[in-house]
Amino acid sequence: MTIVSSIIKLMKNLIFDFDGTIADSVALAKELANEILPKLGKDPLTDKDIEKIRTMTIPQGFKYVGVPFYKLPSLVVQAKQIIGRRIGELQPIDGVVEVLEKLPENTHIGILTSNTEKNVMSFLRRHKMTKYFDYIDTSVGIFTKSRKLKQTIKRHKLKKKDTIYVGDEIRDVEAAKSVGMPVAAVSWGANHPKVLKEYNPDYLIKKPKDLLKLI
């Protein structure tokens, strides 16, 4: 998990997750949960609850809040709709734009997300970030990211050995590993760095600027 100084010279392509990695959506996620949970007869989440959930997988998180896991698809649809209405409230993770500005010009940069293209494009336009990305691949199911990663690599004619995936969740690490590509886990998103480390990402990034240390 050591940061190697020459990695970006080898890695010509970066694929970013969106929510929690580029967009600071963790606080909004708590608000969404507290809007939805009372409708299901569950108590709102406290900050302490959020910190516990950050150490869990998605199924474990559902069990913790007492919501049946089969409700996941319908809740995801609701969440995307609410995010669409509140996308203007989201801000970029502090330091991410500066990193994107400093990446080598020949770096091929894309986004792979389970959010909608409409939401992502609205966010990028609002913050004048569209110029940094070569493509946006969406419609990723909660547990189908590995399949979408394969499709993204094929569609954009990327080589896995020249590509690194950057994400904030356990499932991001698992997806990249299942595809056989390097993965950098970020510590500021949905899952706590302590639990991310347990899933052995190739790199664990504490701050956005640490991505530049890979250059």
Secondary structure by P-SEA (a helix, b strand, c coil): ccccccccccccbbbbbccccccccaaaaaaaaaaccccccbbbbcaaaaaaaaaccaaaaaaaacccccaaaaaaaaaaaaaaacccccccccaaaaaaaacccccbbbbbccccaaaaaaaaaaaccccccccccccccccaaaaaaaaaaaaaccccccbbbbbccaaaaaaaaaabbbbbbbccccccaaaaaaacccccccccccccccc
